């Protein structure tokens, strides 16, 4: 059972950067696909980025492509989401999640993910 904890959210001005972290308190993240999702008030949860177990395959949502980057540390205990050039429309609660059914590929489909963290709030405002 994965117990995921996100951190790193906060208030940032437009154009700024944040790095979110996702760790698992029960099992390491070295054997599972990890994805980042976000949900803004009144909107559906959407996929932001995902990375395969070996990190060689990743996908990004159209709205964040070129600005966000997902990565793992060498021990694969932490998955980060580096967010650059943040925009007000990036304001949302960000969640990490695991897809234990895949290893070499990943998707941004919510239904593929089986464990979720509680989320961390990101607010982009001047």
C-alpha positions as CSV (number, residue, x, y, z in Angstrom):
1,X,0.0,0.0,0.0
2,X,1.4,3.4,-1.0
3,X,0.9,6.3,1.3
4,X,1.8,9.3,-0.9
5,X,2.7,12.7,0.5
6,X,3.1,15.8,-1.7
7,X,5.0,18.9,-0.6
8,X,6.4,22.1,-2.1
9,X,3.3,24.0,-3.0
10,X,2.8,27.6,-2.1
11,X,2.1,31.1,-3.5
12,X,4.3,32.3,-6.4
13,X,4.1,35.2,-8.8
14,X,3.4,34.7,-12.5
15,X,6.6,33.6,-14.3
16,X,8.0,32.1,-11.1
17,X,8.9,28.5,-10.4
18,X,8.1,25.8,-7.8
19,X,9.3,22.2,-7.4
20,X,6.8,19.8,-5.9
21,X,7.9,16.5,-4.3
22,X,6.1,13.2,-3.9
23,X,7.3,10.6,-1.5
24,X,5.9,7.3,-0.2
25,X,6.0,6.6,3.5
26,X,5.3,2.9,3.1
27,X,7.1,1.7,-0.1
28,X,9.6,3.3,-2.4
29,X,8.5,4.6,-5.7
30,X,11.2,2.7,-7.6
31,X,8.8,0.0,-8.9
32,X,5.8,2.0,-10.0
33,X,4.7,4.6,-12.5
34,X,4.1,8.0,-10.9
35,X,1.9,10.7,-12.2
36,X,1.1,14.3,-11.3
37,X,-2.4,15.6,-11.6
38,X,-4.1,18.9,-10.6
39,X,-7.6,20.1,-9.9
40,X,-8.7,23.7,-9.9
41,X,-11.9,24.8,-8.1
42,X,-14.9,23.9,-10.2
43,X,-12.9,21.9,-12.7
44,X,-12.2,18.3,-13.3
45,X,-8.9,16.7,-12.2
46,X,-6.5,16.7,-15.1
47,X,-3.2,14.9,-15.9
48,X,-0.1,17.0,-15.7
49,X,2.8,14.7,-16.1
50,X,3.8,11.0,-15.7
51,X,7.0,9.0,-15.7
52,X,7.7,5.4,-16.2
53,X,9.6,3.3,-13.7
54,X,13.0,3.7,-15.5
55,X,12.3,7.3,-16.3
56,X,12.8,6.9,-20.0
57,X,9.1,7.4,-20.8
58,X,7.2,10.5,-19.8
59,X,4.2,12.4,-20.9
60,X,2.9,15.9,-20.3
61,X,-0.4,17.7,-20.6
62,X,-0.7,20.1,-23.4
63,X,-1.1,23.1,-21.1
64,X,2.2,22.4,-19.3
65,X,4.4,21.0,-22.1
66,X,7.7,22.8,-22.2
67,X,7.2,24.4,-18.8
68,X,6.9,21.4,-16.4
69,X,9.3,18.5,-15.9
70,X,8.9,15.3,-14.0
71,X,11.9,13.4,-12.6
72,X,13.0,10.9,-10.0
73,X,16.0,10.8,-7.7
74,X,18.6,8.0,-8.2
75,X,17.2,6.0,-5.4
76,X,13.7,6.5,-6.8
77,X,12.3,7.4,-3.4
78,X,11.1,10.8,-4.6
79,X,9.4,12.1,-7.7
80,X,9.6,15.8,-8.4
81,X,7.6,18.1,-10.6
82,X,9.6,21.1,-11.6
83,X,7.2,23.9,-12.6
84,X,8.6,26.9,-14.5
85,X,7.1,30.0,-16.0
86,X,4.0,29.5,-13.9
87,X,0.8,31.1,-15.0
88,X,-2.4,32.0,-13.0
89,X,-4.2,29.2,-14.7
90,X,-1.8,26.8,-13.1
91,X,-3.4,27.5,-9.8
92,X,-4.8,24.2,-8.4
93,X,-4.3,21.5,-5.9
94,X,-1.6,19.1,-7.2
95,X,-1.7,15.4,-6.5
96,X,0.8,12.6,-7.1
97,X,-0.5,9.1,-7.8
98,X,0.9,5.7,-8.6
99,X,-0.1,3.3,-11.4
100,X,1.1,-0.1,-10.2
101,X,-0.2,-1.8,-13.3
102,X,2.5,-0.3,-15.6
103,X,6.2,-0.1,-15.7
104,X,7.7,1.0,-19.0
105,X,5.0,3.4,-20.2
106,X,2.7,5.8,-18.5
107,X,-0.6,7.6,-19.2
108,X,-2.4,10.6,-17.9
109,X,-5.7,8.8,-17.5
110,X,-7.0,9.2,-13.9
111,X,-8.6,5.8,-14.0
112,X,-5.2,4.1,-14.5
113,X,-4.0,5.3,-11.1
114,X,-4.7,3.4,-7.9
115,X,-3.1,5.3,-5.0
116,X,-3.3,9.1,-4.5
117,X,-1.8,11.6,-2.1
118,X,-3.8,14.3,-0.3
119,X,-2.5,17.1,-2.5
120,X,-0.5,20.3,-2.2
121,X,-1.9,23.8,-3.1
122,X,-0.2,25.9,-5.8
123,X,-1.4,29.5,-6.2
124,X,0.0,31.7,-8.9
125,X,-0.9,35.3,-8.3
126,X,0.6,38.7,-8.3
